Amino acid sequence: MNEKLLIWREEASRRVFECPVFSIRESRCLSPDNERGTFTVIDAADWAIIVPVVDGPEGRRFVMVWQWRHGAGELSLEFPGGVFEPGEDPAAAAARELREETGYAPGKIQKIGEFSPNPAIMSNRVHFFLAEDLINTGTRELDKDEYVETALVEEGEVSGGMGRAPYLHALMGSALALYWQTQNGPFRDRSALSAI
């Protein structure tokens, strides 16, 4: 592959919209054939999605959260997650978000992957983590506009339900795929998980 035949070069950009969650910019770029084009890019902070696992007599369950999704206009059952603070370490951000949303603190947390949520129009990344040896602190620290309910859901129910209500958030499917990779792929050795 000759990258020079594919890569566009940004010549200028200007912000055209900003809100608390993201901003939109107009990006003026030069193509590999020296043609100019203008593209819309959404800039937002990176965030984490955490797959928290609880092993017990009932089998393996995930700690998940019910929450209202304004874009879809419906309730969604999801793995917990949230936005990084500026300069925050990704693993620390993931552990913080897990505690804030669910009250569970991870004894072990391991990054299992990273994706661009939509590389055609978004500049940020979503980082995925596996959290184990959970301790239920019994306290949550929700944001003022955050209304979530925690649920322990059987591993098989989540796997079998993904892609149907209430498991409609596409990135939860990505999180689940990366989780299964840890169970059957390069992260099989559980001792590789790093302690916090």
C-alpha positions in Angstrom: 0.0 0.0 0.0 1.3 3.5 -0.9 0.0 5.7 1.9 0.8 8.9 -0.1 -1.9 7.9 -2.5 -4.5 7.9 0.3 -3.7 10.6 2.9 -5.4 14.0 2.9 -3.6 17.0 4.5 -5.4 19.5 6.5 -4.6 23.1 5.5 -7.0 25.0 7.8 -9.9 24.5 10.1 -12.4 26.6 11.9 -14.9 25.9 14.7 -18.5 26.4 13.6 -20.4 25.1 16.7 -19.7 24.3 20.3 -21.7 22.8 23.2 -20.8 21.1 26.5 -20.5 17.7 24.9 -18.7 18.3 21.6 -17.7 20.9 19.0 -18.0 20.9 15.2 -15.3 22.2 12.9 -15.0 22.7 9.2 -11.7 21.1 8.0 -10.3 22.3 4.7 -8.0 19.6 3.2 -5.9 18.8 0.2 -6.4 15.5 -1.4 -3.5 13.2 -2.6 -4.3 14.6 -6.1 -4.0 18.2 -4.8 -7.8 18.8 -5.0 -9.3 20.8 -2.1 -12.3 19.6 -0.1 -14.1 20.8 3.0 -15.2 18.3 5.6 -17.2 18.4 8.8 -15.4 17.0 11.9 -16.9 16.4 15.4 -14.4 16.9 18.2 -15.2 15.4 21.6 -13.2 14.1 24.6 -12.1 10.5 24.7 -14.1 8.3 26.9 -14.1 4.8 28.5 -16.5 1.9 28.4 -16.0 -0.6 31.2 -17.0 -4.3 31.2 -17.3 -5.0 35.0 -17.5 -8.7 35.8 -18.8 -10.3 39.0 -18.3 -14.1 39.6 -20.6 -15.7 42.0 -22.7 -18.8 42.8 -25.2 -17.7 40.1 -22.4 -17.6 37.5 -20.7 -14.7 35.8 -22.6 -11.5 35.6 -22.0 -8.0 34.3 -22.6 -4.8 36.2 -24.6 -2.7 33.8 -26.6 0.5 33.9 -30.1 1.4 32.7 -30.3 5.0 31.4 -32.3 7.2 29.1 -30.8 8.0 25.7 -32.1 11.2 24.3 -31.0 10.6 20.7 -32.8 7.3 20.6 -35.6 8.4 22.8 -35.6 5.2 24.8 -34.1 3.3 27.8 -30.9 1.5 27.1 -29.1 -1.2 29.2 -25.3 -0.6 28.9 -21.9 -1.2 30.3 -20.9 1.9 32.4 -18.7 4.5 31.0 -17.9 8.2 30.7 -15.7 11.0 29.5 -12.1 11.5 30.5 -11.1 14.6 32.4 -8.3 16.6 30.7 -5.0 14.9 31.2 -6.6 12.0 33.1 -5.0 8.5 32.8 -7.4 6.3 30.8 -7.4 3.4 33.4 -7.9 5.8 36.3 -10.8 7.5 34.3 -12.4 4.1 33.7 -12.1 3.1 37.4 -13.5 6.5 38.4 -16.5 6.3 36.0 -17.3 2.8 37.2 -17.3 3.9 40.9 -19.3 7.0 40.1 -22.0 5.3 38.1 -22.4 1.9 39.9 -20.6 2.2 43.3 -18.3 -0.7 42.3 -14.6 -0.2 42.6 -12.3 -2.5 40.6 -9.6 -4.5 42.2 -8.2 -5.2 38.7 -8.6 -3.2 35.5 -7.1 -3.9 32.1 -7.5 -2.1 28.8 -8.8 -4.5 26.2 -9.1 -2.3 23.2 -9.7 1.1 21.6 -11.8 2.3 18.7 -12.7 5.4 16.8 -16.5 5.6 17.3 -17.1 6.9 13.8 -13.8 7.8 12.0 -15.6 9.4 9.0 -16.7 12.4 11.2 -15.4 12.0 14.7 -11.9 12.7 16.0 -12.0 11.1 19.4 -11.5 7.5 20.7 -13.4 5.2 23.0 -11.2 3.0 25.3 -12.5 -0.3 26.6 -11.6 -1.8 29.9 -12.2 -5.1 31.7 -12.8 -4.6 35.5 -12.7 -7.5 37.9 -12.4 -8.3 41.6 -15.1 -5.7 42.2 -15.9 -4.2 45.6 -19.4 -2.7 46.1 -18.8 0.5 48.0 -22.5 1.2 48.3 -22.1 4.8 47.2 -22.4 6.4 43.8 -21.5 9.9 42.7 -23.8 10.7 39.8 -23.7 14.0 37.8 -26.7 16.3 38.4 -28.3 15.3 35.1 -27.3 11.6 35.3 -30.2 9.2 36.2 -29.0 5.6 36.1 -30.0 2.3 37.7 -27.5 -0.4 38.3 -28.3 -4.0 37.3 -26.4 -7.3 37.5 -27.1 -9.1 34.3 -26.1 -12.7 33.4 -23.3 -12.9 30.8 -25.4 -15.2 28.5 -28.4 -12.8 28.6 -26.2 -9.9 27.4 -24.5 -11.9 24.7 -27.8 -13.4 23.5 -29.6 -10.0 23.6 -27.1 -7.7 21.9 -28.5 -6.0 18.9 -32.1 -6.1 20.3 -33.8 -3.9 22.9 -32.7 -3.0 25.4 -29.1 -3.7 24.1 -29.2 -1.2 21.2 -26.1 0.9 21.8 -23.7 -0.1 19.1 -20.5 0.4 21.1 -21.8 -2.0 23.7 -21.5 -4.7 21.0 -17.9 -3.6 20.5 -17.3 -3.8 24.2 -18.8 -7.3 24.3 -16.7 -8.5 21.4 -13.5 -7.3 23.1 -14.6 -9.0 26.3 -15.0 -12.3 24.5 -11.6 -11.8 22.9 -10.1 -11.6 26.5 -11.9 -14.9 27.3 -10.8 -16.7 24.2 -7.9 -14.7 22.7 -4.7 -12.9 23.6 -5.8 -12.0 27.2 -6.7 -15.5 28.3 -4.0 -15.5 30.9 -5.9 -13.9 33.8 -2.7 -13.2 35.6 -1.9 -10.6 33.0 -4.5 -8.3 34.5 -2.9 -5.4 36.3 -3.8 -4.5 39.8 -4.8 -1.0 40.6 
